[in-house]
Amino acid sequence: MGVSSSPSPRPEPIATNAFERASLPLTRLIARMPPLVPILVVFALVLVGSFLGPWGAIPLGLVVLFLLWMLGLSWPRLTASERLMRIAVIVLVIGLTAIKLFPR
């Protein structure tokens, strides 16, 4: 008998604390999607938020919340430089959101 050459599925998300257990239904949903889908959704929200007027703060705020949630889930597994990079991206999106909320 030969070894199957089918690609292995992505591992099931495992919850180790209360925050991860509460997030498990949504992480399972995201894990079932093609990997490009969440990236494209975030990118689209940033683009839409950038081109709308003050209302653009809503999609940008959703991106900030999503990125903060992902940071919270991945925090224990990240190195210091990875944490700083993720925080820098979140601060950048928060800055863009603030500019949308408080234009000149």
Protein Blocks (a to p, Z undefined) as FASTA:
>chain_A
ZZdfbdcdddddddfbfklmmmmmmmmmmmmpcfklmmmmmmmmmmmmmmmcfklmmmmm
mmmmmmmmmmmmmmmmpcfklmmmmmmmmmmmmmmmmmmmmcZZ
